[in-house]
């Protein structure tokens, strides 16, 4: 049942199945692991005067007046004013005239719904109506809220999940009994059911702990297996410092920071050591990782080898290609640079492949197209990638074979083998966690930014500041600059109160002068669409880009000076810091406007950390202190290591525990062949098969 297409569920036809596919759900198994992104909690009711605009609230009160019914085109509207000593709240229902008989003067009710402002009055439209006893039974219960798409609402997803849970094939428990007892882990099938439909917060945390434990457990098993397979082998590509590396050092149009110089020494030292390099460079946004990549690639070229740089998007690959080509021309570096992307015409691809195989191309820049079957290298010695393209042993072996093929060294010797690998990351993960997550890599850290960067000016505001923000963006655009506006959602949701890209784009087109070009960008767009939008933004054709967090890994747009983030309270501070890093890349002063849509106490204090520091590692650690363990109702901190539930910041303590247990298990039973581990091994093999592309296993 679990592997059957979702259309096998009752009530789901082809059209609905197509909508589910848009959110990544194609089978019943996908649906079971499409976990809620939030929970609608039935909180204790408050008085009419305590509600806040934009919030979903439960309000209790005794009725002091009769509800009125007014005819409107197409039906009736029922209105009622709920008054107490603290204030007044207007209640409105459309097409429900029978409520007048229920809402009798003198009775006490609880009303629950979204609070909006209409005609300067706080109003709750279409609220649910409960007696005190009825609401008391629901209090503290949790309703799952899923990622949605237009035409596919939360209620439909909830019904489908309930049906899938009822019809599913139960999984055999695979986690060793001693681990479950030691850490009080829920049974697996129980956890899957109660992550969707928990009776209360305690049950949710119990289910979530088990599933997060599993995610970390199998991820780390996979990482440790990479390390075992990698070993500490000798390199086929031993290098020495070349003349063009020295020339680039002398002619570089800016000075490296001390941190850059230290890390560059570590990287070049690896290349010259005779051992295969597998290194991670961690550097904050704007710390200058790319120039170190260029130095390493040039060292490979100086030694007669090829080097490859993989970027996560075509737009960024093209930008790297143009930047490196200009730099080499400026500094007098002789190096043939070739670009390879998926959207190139067949003719251009054939020519690029020919140049690579014949070694006319020294340095190859591109997307994942670089590791496709048709690309054959000649003595490929170094591959540089980013954490989104985590580069596993399987791909290194494949490239080693491609590089070995029919190629030869300078004196005719066979030249192949495992290339050196350098991974670059801008996620500010504390070093202790990075050592766990990237256990198969050595780690270097760039802990300072270039001195010529103007710090971004920050402000945290409420929703009442929007009109001022729009005027400010219009002024910046009039001065020749550009702006980003970030929303947490792609489109409107019936359950989650947050700004969405599609509606916000329409709003800005109304609010800003007609001469300002406003476009949208989000993860559900096709690759070609996203590339086209980013290219037009990078070229200045688009002045304001409304986007989800897909711009975290974006192109360098020095002309962008404003980053406005709606519902900033819904993002982890580490993610806000990375978004802020999209601006401040040029010579003009840049600004980050964080809009707090919650109005909740404590949110400003948390967001104010970004005002006090530009150090991503400090920001992430401070956020952990404020949020505390078990605070899982906010959004995830770490967007790039794509766990379904786990978050390396919020769940840092559990990550450390799991790391120790994985190490102990592999010490005692490296092949997982011991009695009691067979089911775990089967699950491990299944995990590797399911995650082979993401983990590059």
N, C-alpha and C positions, 0 to 999 in steps of 0.2 A: 504493500500500500504506500509506503513512504516514498518510493521512487516513481510513483505514478504521476502523470501531469496533473496540474491543479484543476484542469477541466473535469477530472474524474469526480470532484466534489459536487454534491447536489447544489443546484442553483447557480453554478458558474459555467456560463457559456463561453463561446469563443471571444466575444467582445470583452467580457469581464476578465478572461484569462489574459487577453492582450494588455489590459490595464495593470494587472498584477505583474506582468513581465516588465512593465516600465519601472517598477520598484524592485526589480531583481528577483521576483518570485515566479518560478516556472513549474516546480514540482511541490508535492505535499511536504517533502523534506525541507525544501527552501522555506516554505510557510512556517513550519515548526521552529525554524531557526531565524525567522524574521522577528527578532525580539522587539518589544515596545520601545519607543524612543523616549517616552515619558509616561507618567501615570496621573490621572485625574483623581485627586484625593478629596474625599468628602470631609472638609474641615469643620470644626465647631462653628455654629452660626454666630454672627455679630449683629450689632444694632444698625439701624438705617444710617446713622451718622458716621459709622466707621468704615463704610465701603469706599473704595478708591476707583477712579476711572480706569478702565482697561482690564480690570481684574475679574476673574470668575469667583463669585462669593456666594455664601449662604447667609441670608438675612432672616432674623426672627422678629416677629412683632404681633401685637394684638390689633385687629382691625377696628378702626374707630369711625369708619365711614363705608357707605355702600359703593361697590364698584359701578362704574358707568359704562354703558354700551352705546357706541356710536356707529352708525352705518357709514361705510366707505364703499367706493366702487369695488365690486367683487366680493363683499362680505361685511363683517363687523369687526370693530376693534374694542377690546375691553381695557379700561384704564382704572388704576387704583393708586392712591397715594398712601404710602406707609410712613407714619410719623412717630417719632419718639423724641425724647428730650435732646438727643444728640443731632437730629437732623431729619431730612425728608428724602425719600426715595420713591420715584415714580415707577410703577409696574405696568407693563403693556403686553397684551396678548392679541394676536391677529387670528380671526376666524375661529374663535373659541367662545361663543356667546354663553354657552351653558355654564361657564365658570362663575357667572354672576350668582347662580343658585348656591354654589359651594362656598363662595367667599362672603360669609355672613359676619355682620358686625358683632364684635365681642369675642370671636374665636381667635385662637393663636395659631399661626402658620409659620412654616419655614419656606422661604422662596430662594431658589438657587439658579443663577444664570450670570451672563456677562454684563458688566456695568459699563455703560457708554454715556457720553454727554450729548443731549439733544435739547436744543433751544435753551442752553445754559442750565439745564437740569440734569442731575444724575438719574439715569433711567436704566432699568433692567428689562430687556425685551425677551418675551417668550420664556419666562423662567419656569422651572419645574416647581410644583406645589406639593408640599409635604405637611402632614400633621407632625407635631413634636415627636410622637412615638415612632412614626414611619422614618423620620429623618434620623432619630436616635439609632435605629437598626443599621442604617447605612453609614453612620459616622465613622471616619477613619478607614473606610473601605477604599480600594484602589481600582480604577477603571483603566485598562491599558489604552495607550494612545500610540498609534503606529504612524510611520511615514506614509504619506498619502500622495495621490496624484489626482488631477482633475477627472471627475467621473467615478473615482474609487474612494468612497468615504470611510471613515473609521468603523462605522457600524457594519459595513459589508465585510471588512477585514476581520473584525471581532467574530462575526458569525462563522466565517471560513476557518479561522483558527480553532474555534470551539469544535467544529465538525472534524477537523483534522486530528485534534487531540483524541476525540472519541473513537476514531477509526484507525488510529496509528498502530503500527507494529512495534511492540515494546522492545527496547534495546537491552541486551544482556549487560549487567554491571561489569565494568572493566577496571575500575580503580581498585587497587589492592585494599583489602579490608583494614589493614593496619593504618593506612593513610587516612581512610575515611573516619576511623575512630579517633585518631590522633588530632585531626583538625575539625572534627564535627561537621563532616561534609554530607549533604543530603544525597539520597539515592538519585541516580541520574534521571530516570523517568519522572520522578517527583519534581526535580528541579526544572525540567523542561516545561511541565504543566504549570507550575506555580510562578514561573517567571512571566507567564502570560496572564494568569488569573490568581494573583495572591489575595488572600483574605485580608491581610493587613501588612503594614510596613515590615514587621518582624519576619513574616513568612517570605516576603519579597527578598529581604537581605539574605535569608537562609538559602533560597534557591539561587540567587545571584552569586553568592560566594562559591557554590559548587561549580557553576558554569565558568566563572572567571578563573578558578583554580585550574579547570580543564584546559582553558584557552592558553594560559601561561605554560602549563605542564607540557602540552604537545608542541607548542612553539619552541620551548627550550630544548625538548628532546631533539627536535629537528635541527636547531642551531648547534647543539653539542655533536650531533652526528656529522654536520658539516665540518666541524673542527677535527673530528676523528679522521674523516676522509682526507681532509686537507693535509694534516700532519705538519711537519716543519721541513718540507722538502727543499732540496737544492733547486736553484733556478737555472733554466736554460738560457736566461737572458741577463747576464751579468754586465753591468754598465760602469762606465767611468765618466767623470765630469767632462763635458764636451765644450768646444769653443763657442757654440751658439748660445748655450746656457749662460756662459760668462758674458757674452755680448749683450744678452737681454738684461742681465743684472746691471750692466753699465749704462744702458740706454733707456731703461724703463722710465716713463715720464712722471713717475711718482715714487716715493720711498716706501718700502715695506715696513710694517710695524715690527716691533721686536718679537711679538707672538708669531707673526707670519714667518719671520726669519728662522725662529726656533722650529716651527713645524716643517718648513721647507727642508731644513737640515735633516729632520727625521725621515722625511719621504725620500730624499736623494740618498740618504744613508742606506735605506732599505734596498733601493735599486742597485746600489753598488756593493751590497753585502754578500751576494751569491746565494741568498735565500729568497724564496718566493714571497713577495710583499702582499699582505692582506691587511690593509689599514683603513680606519675610519677617521676622517677629519671632521670634528665637531666645531662649528663656528656659528656665532650668532648671526642674525640677519645683517648683511652689510659688512661682515668682518673681513671679506676679501679671500674667499676660498678659491674662486675661479682662477685667479692669477697663479696660485700654487699648482693647480691642475695643469696650467699651460707650461709652467717650468718643468714639471714631471714629464709631460708629453714631449717636450723639446729635448729632454735628456735622452728619451728613447730614440727620437729621430737622429740625434747626434751620433748615436751608436749604431746606426744603420737599420734600426727596427721601425715598425709601425706602432702608432698609438691610436686609441679610440676613446672618444668622449660621448657618453650617452646622456641625453636630456629627457625629461618626462613628457615634454610636449614638442610638437613641430616648431611652434613659434619660438620657443626658447632655444631649440637646436639651431634655427636660422640665425637668431641673435648671437649665439655663441660663435657661429661660423663667421659672421660679419665682424664681430669684435676681435676675434683672434686674427683674422685676415688683415684688418686695419693695423693692429698692434705689430704684427710681423713686418708689414710694409713700413711703418713708422720707424721701427728699430733696425731695419735692414736684415731681417732674419730670412734665410733661404729655406723655405719649407712649403711643400705642396699640400694644401688643405682641401679636402673634398667633403661635400655635404650629402648625406643619404637620409631621405625621409619617405614615409609610405605614400605620400601624395604626389611624388615626382612621376613624371610620365615614364612609360616603359623605355622609351629611347634614352632618356636621361639616366635612368637606373642602370641600363646596360652599359652606358659609358662610364658611370661611376664604378660599377663592378669591375670593368676592364682595368681601370686605373688602379683600383685597390689590388687586384690579383697580380698585376704586372709590377707593382710597387712604384708606379708613377706617383701614387698618392702616399704621402708620409703620415699625415694626420687625418683621421676620419672622424667627422662629427655627425651625430644623427640621433634618431629615436631608437626604439626597440628594433627598427628595421636593420640595425647593425648586426643583429645576431640571427637574422633570417638565413634560410638555407642557401640562397643564391649568392650570398656575400662570401667570397674566399679571400683570405688575407695572406700576405707574404711576410712572415716573421712578426706576427702581432705580439708585442712584448708587454703592453700596458693597456688596461681598460679602466676608465674612470667613469663612475656612475654616481647616482644619488640614491638616498635611502628608499625612494619609491620603486626603484629598480634594483632591489636588493639582489646582489649578484652571487648566485650559488655555485657550488662545485660542478653541478651538471653543465651549466653554461660555460664555466671556465674550461672544462674538459672538451666541450664541443668546439670552443674557439681554439683550444690548443691543437685539436685535430685539424681545424681549418687552416691554422697558421702553419702547421707542419706540412700538410698536403704534399706538394711536389717542390717545396721551396728549399733553398740552400743559403748557407751563410756566406760571408765575404770570401772565404777561401774554399768554398765548395762543400763545407760540412753541412750535414742535415741540421736544420734549425726549426725546432718546434717545442712543444711543451706548454705547461701551464703559464698563462700570462700573469703578470703582476696585477693586482686589483686595488684600486683606491675608491672608497665610498665617501661621499660628502653629505653632511647632514646639517640642517639649520634648526632642527628641533632641540630646544634647550633642555635636554635630559641630564639630570645630575650624573656626574661621572660614575658613582656607585651603581646606578641603574643601567647606564650605558654599557658598563663592563658585563652585566648580566645579559642584556638584550643583544649585544653584539659580541658574544663570547667567542666567536670565531675570528674576530678582528682585533688588531692592535689599535689603540686609540690615541689620537693627537687632538689637542684642544687649542683653538684660537680664541683667546679670552680678552681681546681688545679690538676696537674698531679704528679705522683710519682717522687721524686727527683732523682732517679737513672736512669731516662730515658735520653739518649743522644739526644739533639735536632737534628732534621733532617736538613741537609744542603741543601739549595735550590739554583736553578739557573733558570733564564728565558733566553731562547736562540731562535734564528730563525732557519729556516729549514736548513741553511747551516752548522749547528753544528751536524747534524745527524751522520755523519761518526765518529766524535769524540765520540759521545754518544754510538755508537755501539761498538767501541773499549773499552770504559770504562765498558760497560756491560760485554763484553768478559773477561776483567780482573777480575771483581767481581765474575763471575762464576768460573773462574780458581782458585780463592781464596776460593772456596767452598760455595759461596753465590748464591742467586736467585734474579730474577728481574721481575717486572710487566711492561708491556707497555699498556697504555690505549688509545683506539681510540674512537671517538664519534659515529661511525656508525658500523653496522654489515657488510655491503657489499656496493659496489660502487653504487652511485646514479647518475642519469643523470643530476640532478639539483643542488645538494649540493656538494660543493667542500670541502671535508674533508677526512681524513684518515679513512680507514675501516679495521676491524679486519681480514677478510679473506685474502685480498691482502697483508696486512702488515705481517701476519704470513708467507706467502710465501717469502716475501722480506727478513725478518730476517733469515729465513732458508738459504737463499743465502749469506747474509752478515756475519753471525756469523760462527765460526768454526763448522764443521760437528759433532763434539763431543757434541755440545750444543743442548739439546732437547728443541724445541720451539713448544708450543701448543696453541690453541685458546679456548676462552670461551665467550659465549654471551647468551643473554636472549631467543633467538629462539631455543636453544638446548633443548632437552627433559631433564626432571629432573634427570633421571639416568645418562645421558651423563654429565651434569654439575657436579653432585656429583662425578663421576669418575675422571673427570679432576681435580677438586679441591682437591680430596684425593691424587692424584698423585703429585700435586704441593706441598701440605702440607708435603708429605713424602720425598720430594726432588727428586723424579724421573723426574719431569719436572723442568728445570732450568729457562726458560723464559716463562711467561704466557702473551699472547696478549689477551686483554679482553675489553669489554665495561664496563660501570660503575656497572655491576652486582657484581663486587668484593667489592663494598662499604660495603655490608653486607657479609663479607667473613669470612674465618677461620683465626686464629692467626698463622702467619708463621714468627716466629722470625728470621729465616734464610734469609728472603727477605730483601735486603739492597738497592735496586734501584726501584724507581717509576718514569717511564718516561711517560709523558702525552702529546700525540700529539693533535694539535689544542686546546691548553689550553684556547685560547680565547673564545671557544665555551661553556665553562663551567662556572657556577657561582662560585665565590670564596669559598662559603661554601661547595660546592661539591668538589672542588679541595682540600680543607683542609681535607675533609673526606677521599678522595683517598690517600692523602699523609700519612694519619694515618695508612694505611696498612703496611707501613715500619716503622723502628725505634722501633721495639718491642723486639729486642734482644740486646746483648751487643755490637755488632759491629756498627761502624758509618754507618748511612744510608743517602741516597741522593734522592732528588726529582728534576727531570729535566723537566721543563715545556717548551714545544715547541710552540712558537707563530707562527702560520701559516698565520696570516693576514697581517703583515707588516703595520698595521694601527697605526696612532698616538693615544696615550692615552691607548693602550692595555698594553704596558709595565708598565705604571704607575699603572694600576689596578692590574696586576699580581704581581707587586713588593710588594704589601701589604702582600703577603704570606712570603716574605723575612723578613719583619719587625716584624711579630708576629706569635706566635703559638696558640693564643687564638681564638678559633672558633667563639665566640660571637663577639669579636672585629672585626674580619675579615668580618663577615656577615654584621655588621652595617656599616663598611667602604665601602663595596661594594654597599650598598644601596645609600650612599651619592654620590658615583661616577656615578652610573647608572642613578639615578633620576627617577621621575615618568614618566610612558609612554614608558620607554625603554624596549620594549617587543620583540625586534628583536634578542636579545641574547638568549641563552638557559636558561632553568629553573634552579633556585637555589636549590630548595628543591625537591629532588627526591623521598622521601619516603611517603609523604602525597600525594597520587596520584590523584590530580585534573587533569582534562583534559587540562584546560587552565590556571587556577589560579596558582599563585606562591605566597607563604606566605611572601616572601621578597619583590619582586617587587610590589606586590599589598597590602602591609601592611596597607596603609592608608584606602583602601577600605574595608579590612578585619575588621578594627576597627569600621568603619561606619556600616557595616552589622551586626556586633555583637550587637551594640546598638539598631538597628532596630528590630532584632530578640527578644531581651529581652523585648522591649516595646510591641511588638506584643503579646508575650506570657503572659505578665502581663494583657493586655486588653482582650485577647481571648485565654485562655490556650488550649482549645480544637479545635480552629479554626472553630467554629460553627456559628460565626456572619455572617449576610448578607454580601455578597461580598467576603467572604473567602472560600466559598465552593470549587471553582476551585483550590485555593491554597492548600486546604486540600487534594483534589484528587491527585494533583501533588506530594504533600508530601508523600502520601501513595505509590505512584508509585516509587518515589525516594528510599524510604526505601526498597521496594521489589527488585529494581534493584541493590541496594548497600548492601543488607543484609549480603553478605559474607565478603565484604571488611570492612564494618562498624561494623560487628557482632551485628546487631540490632535484 
